[in-house]
Amino acid sequence: MVREFTNIQQASSAAVAYIVDLAGSAVRDKGFFTLVLAGGSTPRQTYELLSAAANAEQMPWQQCHFFWGDERWLPANHPESNFCMADKALLSRVPIPAHNIHRITTGHKNPETGAELYERHLRDFFHLQGRAGMKSNVKDMAIPSFDLVLLGMGTDGHTASLFPGSSLLEEKKKWVAAVPEGVGSPPVARITLTLPLLNGAENVIFLTSGSRKRAILDTILTRPEEAVELYPAARIKPAGNLVWLASAEG
Ligand code: 6PG
């Protein structure tokens, strides 16, 4: 589904409505809600709006668990850290328990170690949650199913830190992987969730803005085979719902 908006404020308001709705239903159904946050700048307004009292008071913060789709290999307080952006825009403003904030930690001896540690953390978390958070895919390898994954898309069609031409696009086993420096902006090393994990989600929402990204979306919608070869975002095909919130402005 594609929903078009004039500006990012409207798109952000729609995103917040989805988050509040899905959080409520997940907690009612199974007692907890798992949300993967997107990085970059587009989601900032969504996070700020979610922290506004009228929205925040609707959220079951004690039962919410927040994760990240990717992280730059930077300190948590670095202005270009995805955690830092979400912390300033949302986490520091709402009563989510600290142990429910599942940051991709950095500063280890190398990004590969960081990726291994985050995958282990995810396995421990979903093991603790039992079957409620897991789904077996066709290969009988249980894949966790996040209730909602928020994603952005770059003007090259990357999503999370899955960039065009990356060998990670063919990764079938790892849930989390390291991305060498030199790609993306900033061109630092990164840690990213992989396609099997992202595609296990019950719900995926893309938040995009601007005409260039809208043109990529058009290709994804109208020429999917071509898009899959060009744009990693085209490979996001969750078992559950996929919604694009596309703002013309931006
Ligand atoms: C990152 C992001 C990345 C982002 C896109 C879009 O760490 O860079 O996770 O995938 O979502 O680059 O970024 P903007 O929303 O800033 O255009």
Residues whose N, C-alpha, C, O or C-beta is under 5 A from the ligand:
A	BS01	6PG	A38 G39 G40 S41 T42 P43 D70 L151 G152 M153 G154 H158 T159 A160 S161 S185
